[in-house]
Amino acid sequence: MAFKCGLAIILALAIVSMANAGDPDILSDFVVPFNVTPDPNFFTYTGFRVLVGEEPLTAFKVIKASLAEFPALNGQSVSYAVLQYPAGTVNPPHTHPRSAELLLLIEGALEVGFVDTTNKLYTQTLQVGDMFVFPKGLIHYQYNADPKNLAFAISAFGSANAGTVSVPNTVFNSTIDDTILALSFKTDVATIQKIKAGFAPKA
């Protein structure tokens, strides 16, 4: 009986711990880095000003306002990203291990999707004004299938540092042994090496 009670307590604590997972609560109004005196500039992020009058892009681009770029977000459990998709570009499959993502489409059209833990794919084609949520930690992507027009979106995250793990880059631009990758993807080492060459830094 004591064992069952102890097990029940451990399970209850584990559930409480999981429910509280995410950015830790802070014990002050805000967190200021050492040797910084807060003023209105500390709470202002100007990194998105580069979007004004920007030249047309040819490749997918993301500009983040997360903890690394905007230290005032420390402890606030929120961050943003602006995503630009020139015609025919993709934000490759990736995950955010510490947050869900709420995407709002501002311009163009966008094909989006995520895969759940049962390998079920959920896809949607978004129009301007549509929102789509990518659940925390699940692999997802966005694709601008329009051959001529830009798509533009804003994403909000429930973490100051959601993190991004790019699936293609993590797998093929790592030091995982080629034989292991070949076996995992049911192909040969030569094919893996050819794929890896596409991810090698350009000289």
Rosetta silent file (secondary structure, phi, psi, omega in degrees, C-alpha in Angstrom):
SEQUENCE: MAFKCGLAIILALAIVSMANAGDPDILSDFVVPFNVTPDPNFFTYTGFRVLVGEEPLTAFKVIKASLAEFPALNGQSVSYAVLQYPAGTVNPPHTHPRSAELLLLIEGALEVGFVDTTNKLYTQTLQVGDMFVFPKGLIHYQYNADPKNLAFAISAFGSANAGTVSVPNTVFNSTIDDTILALSFKTDVATIQKIKAGFAPKA
SCORE:     score description
SCORE:     0.000 S_00000001
   1 L     0.000  -43.229  179.044    0.000    0.000    0.000 S_00000001
   2 H   -60.878  -38.441  179.322    2.829    2.388    0.888 S_00000001
   3 H   -61.772  -44.192 -179.282    4.424    1.655   -2.480 S_00000001
   4 H   -64.092  -40.591  178.291    1.173    2.537   -4.312 S_00000001
   5 H   -64.613  -43.071  178.623    0.830    5.797   -2.339 S_00000001
   6 H   -62.160  -42.044  178.661    4.433    6.707   -3.063 S_00000001
   7 H   -63.452  -41.334  179.512    3.959    5.937   -6.758 S_00000001
   8 H   -62.576  -40.810  178.497    0.797    8.058   -6.853 S_00000001
   9 H   -64.437  -43.497  179.237    2.659   11.001   -5.286 S_00000001
  10 H   -61.529  -44.652  179.873    5.524   10.679   -7.785 S_00000001
  11 H   -64.271  -40.511  178.770    3.089   10.553  -10.722 S_00000001
  12 H   -62.752  -43.226  178.413    1.176   13.576   -9.393 S_00000001
  13 H   -64.300  -37.084  178.843    4.403   15.567   -9.044 S_00000001
  14 H   -64.296  -40.340  179.330    5.437   14.558  -12.570 S_00000001
  15 H   -65.905  -43.755  177.745    2.105   15.802  -13.962 S_00000001
  16 H   -60.699  -42.255  179.196    2.441   19.121  -12.082 S_00000001
  17 H   -61.524  -43.960  179.269    5.997   19.452  -13.391 S_00000001
  18 H   -65.449  -38.539 -179.564    4.870   18.854  -16.991 S_00000001
  19 H   -64.320  -28.861 -179.159    1.993   21.322  -16.607 S_00000001
  20 L   -94.443    5.872 -178.515    4.474   23.990  -15.527 S_00000001
  21 L   -64.541  151.438 -177.645    6.959   23.276  -18.327 S_00000001
  22 L   129.765 -163.914  177.784    8.002   26.252  -20.432 S_00000001
  23 L   -61.333  137.509  179.751    9.816   29.473  -19.660 S_00000001
  24 L   -68.821  147.091  174.731   10.454   29.776  -15.909 S_00000001
  25 L   -68.472  148.944  177.462    8.482   32.352  -13.940 S_00000001
  26 L  -106.773  158.976 -176.430   10.450   35.383  -12.801 S_00000001
  27 L  -106.002   19.161  177.476   10.297   37.002   -9.375 S_00000001
  28 L  -143.408  174.239 -179.488   10.518   40.594  -10.609 S_00000001
  29 L   -63.171  -37.923 -179.005    8.782   42.780  -13.161 S_00000001
  30 L  -159.065  167.242 -178.170   11.519   42.122  -15.730 S_00000001
  31 L  -112.835  127.080 -178.565   15.051   40.772  -16.035 S_00000001
  32 L  -115.210  131.196  177.240   17.900   43.124  -16.854 S_00000001
  33 L   -59.512  154.974  178.888   21.367   41.908  -17.922 S_00000001
  34 L   -57.330  139.044  178.644   24.288   42.704  -15.634 S_00000001
  35 L    67.894   21.474  176.149   25.647   46.266  -16.069 S_00000001
  36 L  -116.444  130.479  174.534   22.525   47.439  -17.966 S_00000001
  37 L  -100.446  116.814 -175.189   20.366   50.285  -16.689 S_00000001
  38 L   -69.289  138.123  172.789   16.846   49.880  -18.103 S_00000001
  39 L  -144.334  179.742 -178.054   15.301   52.760  -20.002 S_00000001
  40 H   -56.123  -30.447  179.054   12.652   52.900  -22.768 S_00000001
  41 H   -64.453  -33.010  179.731   15.274   51.817  -25.333 S_00000001
  42 H   -61.800  -32.815 -176.537   15.815   48.565  -23.435 S_00000001
  43 H   -94.686    8.661 -177.841   12.139   47.664  -23.999 S_00000001
  44 L  -114.829  132.376  176.964   12.155   48.676  -27.694 S_00000001
  45 L  -113.498  124.590 -176.929   13.125   46.381  -30.577 S_00000001
  46 L  -111.523    9.506 -174.705   13.992   48.056  -33.894 S_00000001
  47 H   -65.211  -19.072  179.646   15.178   45.011  -35.822 S_00000001
  48 H   -85.932   -4.000  179.027   12.101   44.929  -38.063 S_00000001
  49 H   -62.229  -25.221 -179.353   12.831   48.399  -39.481 S_00000001
  50 H   -63.318  -16.850  179.963   14.957   46.720  -42.166 S_00000001
  51 H   -72.884  -23.334 -177.367   11.691   45.525  -43.732 S_00000001
  52 L   -73.966  119.598  178.823   10.741   49.078  -44.711 S_00000001
  53 L    71.328   18.163 -178.366   11.797   49.700  -48.311 S_00000001
  54 L   -67.779  143.669  176.796   13.624   46.360  -48.509 S_00000001
  55 L   -67.635  152.685  178.784   14.667   45.129  -51.959 S_00000001
  56 L   -57.559  140.997 -178.272   12.788   42.069  -53.323 S_00000001
  57 L   -93.989  159.100  174.771   14.150   38.783  -51.988 S_00000001
  58 L  -116.595  -10.224 -179.220   15.079   35.636  -53.902 S_00000001
  59 L  -133.435  154.204  176.623   15.335   33.255  -50.938 S_00000001
  60 L   -55.532  139.568 -179.345   13.230   32.527  -47.851 S_00000001
  61 E  -140.849  138.252  175.053   14.139   34.866  -44.990 S_00000001
  62 E  -125.660  135.248  174.321   13.212   35.008  -41.317 S_00000001
  63 E  -117.747  124.566 -175.143   13.906   37.897  -38.945 S_00000001
  64 E  -103.746  149.430  166.607   13.519   37.042  -35.275 S_00000001
  65 E  -124.710   78.329  179.573   12.722   39.051  -32.195 S_00000001
  66 L  -119.118 -173.018 -174.673   13.644   36.462  -29.585 S_00000001
  67 L   -55.151  -38.705 -177.983   15.793   36.514  -26.465 S_00000001
  68 L   -63.651  -38.532 -177.350   19.050   36.578  -28.453 S_00000001
  69 L   -90.842  -23.979 -170.856   18.027   39.679  -30.413 S_00000001
  70 L  -138.350   83.172 -173.062   15.850   41.378  -27.787 S_00000001
  71 H   -57.653  -22.116  179.706   17.119   40.816  -24.196 S_00000001
  72 H   -64.802  -14.664  179.244   14.066   42.521  -22.662 S_00000001
  73 H   -75.876  -11.676 -178.202   12.081   39.366  -23.517 S_00000001
  74 L   -54.819  120.681  179.782   13.918   37.398  -20.813 S_00000001
  75 L    84.917   -2.703 -175.854   11.241   35.953  -18.507 S_00000001
  76 L   -94.659   -8.602  175.334    8.327   37.286  -20.584 S_00000001
  77 L    57.645   38.722  178.947    7.468   33.990  -22.372 S_00000001
  78 L  -152.532  147.723  172.406    6.867   35.652  -25.739 S_00000001
  79 E  -159.808  169.030 -177.267    8.734   36.280  -29.009 S_00000001
  80 E  -133.505  160.751  168.857    8.043   37.073  -32.664 S_00000001
  81 E  -145.732  143.433  172.293    9.364   36.285  -36.103 S_00000001
  82 E  -107.391  128.541 -175.326    8.710   37.865  -39.496 S_00000001
  83 E  -119.786  128.381  179.675    8.835   35.375  -42.368 S_00000001
  84 E  -118.929  127.668 -176.352    9.219   36.303  -46.046 S_00000001
  85 E  -122.050   95.116  172.389    8.663   33.726  -48.784 S_00000001
  86 L   -57.657  164.803 -178.014    9.579   34.795  -52.327 S_00000001
  87 L   -50.551  130.742  174.464    7.755   32.935  -55.094 S_00000001
  88 L    74.917   14.731 -177.301    8.339   29.187  -54.978 S_00000001
  89 L  -103.408  161.951 -176.088   10.310   29.143  -51.701 S_00000001
  90 E  -132.037  145.668  164.320    9.946   26.941  -48.644 S_00000001
  91 E   -95.748  104.478 -169.185   10.664   27.132  -44.937 S_00000001
  92 E   -59.812  161.958  178.905   11.943   23.528  -44.666 S_00000001
  93 E   -51.635  132.088 -177.552   10.606   21.039  -42.108 S_00000001
  94 E  -157.240  172.181  176.217   11.672   22.084  -38.613 S_00000001
  95 E  -133.348  160.249  170.452   10.550   22.080  -34.989 S_00000001
  96 L  -119.618  103.299 -171.507   10.441   24.521  -32.089 S_00000001
  97 L   -68.827  -16.949 -174.289   11.240   22.441  -28.998 S_00000001
  98 L  -115.852    7.200 -178.194   10.139   25.039  -26.443 S_00000001
  99 L  -164.867  152.172  164.020    6.974   26.579  -27.911 S_00000001
 100 L   -74.087  165.593  178.007    3.974   26.320  -30.175 S_00000001
 101 E  -126.526  130.824  176.958    3.921   28.736  -33.123 S_00000001
 102 E  -113.694  108.821 -173.722    0.943   30.892  -34.107 S_00000001
 103 E  -101.554  133.231  176.268    1.349   32.120  -37.695 S_00000001
 104 E  -117.635  122.112 -179.910   -0.666   34.997  -39.219 S_00000001
 105 E   -85.390  123.733 -176.194   -0.534   35.429  -43.003 S_00000001
 106 E   -99.856  -32.558 -176.277   -0.255   39.112  -43.986 S_00000001
 107 E  -148.613  143.334  175.779    0.337   38.867  -47.746 S_00000001
 108 L    81.727 -158.193  176.381    0.026   36.224  -50.465 S_00000001
 109 L  -132.159  153.957 -173.541   -0.975   32.589  -49.993 S_00000001
 110 E  -147.992  130.759  171.688    0.876   29.876  -48.116 S_00000001
 111 E   -90.616  127.148 -178.593    0.723   26.095  -47.907 S_00000001
 112 E  -129.014  159.461  176.642    1.428   24.949  -44.355 S_00000001
 113 E  -169.651  158.120  172.114    1.495   21.632  -42.576 S_00000001
 114 E  -142.698  158.715 -179.553    2.658   19.654  -39.561 S_00000001
 115 E  -115.128  128.458  179.773    3.043   15.974  -38.721 S_00000001
 116 L   -86.606 -176.867 -174.775    1.804   14.630  -35.378 S_00000001
 117 L   -73.907   -4.016  173.367    3.315   11.805  -33.330 S_00000001
 118 L  -101.643    9.057 -177.909    1.206    9.228  -35.209 S_00000001
 119 L    70.558   20.454  174.900    2.709   10.423  -38.533 S_00000001
 120 L   -84.482  131.222 -179.982   -0.565   12.055  -39.596 S_00000001
 121 E   -95.458  129.204  175.192   -0.059   15.116  -41.808 S_00000001
 122 E  -112.140  117.230 -178.378   -2.291   18.166  -41.302 S_00000001
 123 E  -123.893  157.165  178.523   -2.127   20.620  -44.222 S_00000001
 124 E  -157.155  148.422  170.600   -3.888   23.831  -45.122 S_00000001
 125 E  -104.242  117.269 -176.212   -3.655   26.581  -47.740 S_00000001
 126 E   -92.420  144.803  172.495   -3.802   29.939  -45.989 S_00000001
 127 L  -112.544  166.586 -178.719   -5.144   33.175  -47.408 S_00000001
 128 L   -53.309  131.652 -179.174   -4.444   36.699  -46.151 S_00000001
 129 L    94.496  -11.159  179.515   -5.811   37.131  -42.630 S_00000001
 130 L   -80.446  149.607  174.122   -5.735   33.394  -41.800 S_00000001
 131 E  -119.595  152.201  177.939   -3.964   32.033  -38.740 S_00000001
 132 E  -144.359  137.117  179.581   -2.532   28.538  -38.216 S_00000001
 133 E  -106.899  132.397  173.691   -1.085   26.968  -35.087 S_00000001
 134 E  -103.934  113.398 -177.354    1.855   24.567  -35.155 S_00000001
 135 L   -60.735  150.002 -177.366    1.808   22.543  -31.915 S_00000001
 136 L   -52.755  128.681  172.361    4.888   22.630  -29.715 S_00000001
 137 L    80.665   -6.975 -177.621    7.719   20.334  -30.778 S_00000001
 138 L   -89.331  146.243  179.594    6.040   18.915  -33.911 S_00000001
 139 E   -68.992  131.909 -179.290    7.729   18.969  -37.324 S_00000001
 140 E  -148.422  170.537 -177.435    6.167   21.565  -39.615 S_00000001
 141 E  -153.795  167.239  170.091    6.812   23.602  -42.769 S_00000001
 142 E  -138.472  143.673 -177.154    5.512   26.473  -44.915 S_00000001
 143 E  -141.111  128.733  174.283    5.619   26.694  -48.728 S_00000001
 144 L   -95.401   99.243 -177.453    4.807   29.529  -51.117 S_00000001
 145 L   -80.386   -8.897 -179.899    3.605   27.659  -54.221 S_00000001
 146 L   -67.102  125.699 -177.452    2.808   30.870  -56.093 S_00000001
 147 L   -76.863   -6.564 -175.248    5.282   31.150  -59.021 S_00000001
 148 L  -125.814  -32.671 -167.062    5.164   34.970  -59.083 S_00000001
 149 L  -110.047  148.944  176.775    4.133   36.543  -55.801 S_00000001
 150 L   -73.517  148.542  166.813    5.677   36.967  -52.348 S_00000001
 151 E  -117.130  146.416 -173.763    4.063   35.624  -49.184 S_00000001
 152 E  -139.395  129.178 -177.085    4.601   37.411  -45.880 S_00000001
 153 E  -139.958  159.347  174.307    3.739   36.156  -42.386 S_00000001
 154 E  -122.578  133.630  178.057    4.241   36.979  -38.710 S_00000001
 155 E  -117.740  138.617  175.202    4.681   34.244  -36.107 S_00000001
 156 E  -111.966  144.433 -178.870    4.203   34.512  -32.355 S_00000001
 157 E  -127.531  146.342  178.676    5.772   32.103  -29.852 S_00000001
 158 L   -89.491   34.684  177.945    4.955   31.341  -26.214 S_00000001
 159 L  -153.833  145.815  174.576    8.621   31.433  -25.262 S_00000001
 160 L   -72.240  -17.244 -178.843   11.338   34.059  -25.326 S_00000001
 161 L  -144.563   75.741 -175.210   13.582   31.379  -26.840 S_00000001
 162 L   -64.788  -29.841 -176.712   11.463   28.864  -28.769 S_00000001
 163 L    75.530  148.830  176.346   14.495   27.351  -30.515 S_00000001
 164 L  -135.709  126.987  176.370   14.531   26.041  -34.082 S_00000001
 165 E  -117.682  105.713  178.612   15.725   22.612  -35.172 S_00000001
 166 E   -77.458  121.581 -176.809   15.901   22.354  -38.981 S_00000001
 167 H   -64.064  -53.296 -179.357   15.350   18.710  -39.935 S_00000001
 168 H   -60.085  -45.595 -177.153   17.331   18.673  -43.215 S_00000001
 169 H   -67.470  -40.624 -179.653   20.210   20.736  -41.842 S_00000001
 170 H   -64.512  -38.681 -177.532   20.370   18.851  -38.540 S_00000001
 171 H   -78.516  -47.692 -169.854   20.445   15.469  -40.266 S_00000001
 172 H   -99.569   -5.553  176.136   22.614   16.170  -43.302 S_00000001
 173 L  -118.125   38.235 -179.944   24.907   18.931  -42.021 S_00000001
 174 L  -122.407 -174.795  178.921   25.983   17.037  -38.928 S_00000001
 175 L  -102.095   20.064  173.706   28.657   14.486  -38.100 S_00000001
 176 L   -61.861  133.230 -177.029   26.234   11.545  -38.040 S_00000001
 177 L   -57.574  137.580 -178.969   28.019    8.674  -39.769 S_00000001
 178 H   -59.004  -36.008 -179.826   27.056    8.233  -43.453 S_00000001
 179 H   -65.870  -40.657  178.415   26.435    4.507  -42.948 S_00000001
 180 H   -63.636  -42.603  178.311   23.961    5.210  -40.142 S_00000001
 181 H   -65.598  -41.031  179.239   22.136    7.738  -42.332 S_00000001
 182 H   -61.285  -44.763  177.817   22.109    5.350  -45.296 S_00000001
 183 H   -65.332  -41.025 -178.086   20.591    2.591  -43.173 S_00000001
 184 H   -65.265  -38.560 -178.285   18.103    4.996  -41.594 S_00000001
 185 L   -97.304    8.012  177.035   16.897    6.358  -44.938 S_00000001
 186 L    53.709   50.041  177.420   17.077    2.952  -46.670 S_00000001
 187 L  -140.303 -161.552 -178.343   19.524    4.143  -49.295 S_00000001
 188 L  -113.766  166.918 -176.536   23.272    3.969  -49.940 S_00000001
 189 H   -62.961  -36.835 -179.445   26.243    5.966  -48.681 S_00000001
 190 H   -61.214  -40.231  178.659   26.820    7.600  -52.081 S_00000001
 191 H   -65.864  -42.741  178.071   23.304    9.071  -52.042 S_00000001
 192 H   -60.977  -43.496 -179.427   23.797   10.371  -48.489 S_00000001
 193 H   -65.409  -35.119  177.671   27.098   11.990  -49.473 S_00000001
 194 H   -66.457  -41.627  177.894   25.459   13.645  -52.478 S_00000001
 195 H   -65.099  -44.420  179.960   22.725   15.091  -50.242 S_00000001
 196 H   -59.511  -34.796 -179.111   25.302   16.231  -47.676 S_00000001
 197 H   -61.168  -31.553  178.358   27.238   18.041  -50.402 S_00000001
 198 H   -68.916  -20.156 -179.676   24.208   20.286  -50.941 S_00000001
 199 H  -100.231   -2.558 -179.242   24.429   21.424  -47.313 S_00000001
 200 L   -67.482  143.816  178.603   28.172   22.068  -47.310 S_00000001
 201 L   -58.634  138.285  178.569   29.174   25.720  -46.762 S_00000001
 202 L   -74.684  135.672 -178.424   29.735   27.577  -50.008 S_00000001
 203 L   -74.642    0.000    0.000   33.366   28.580  -50.565 S_00000001
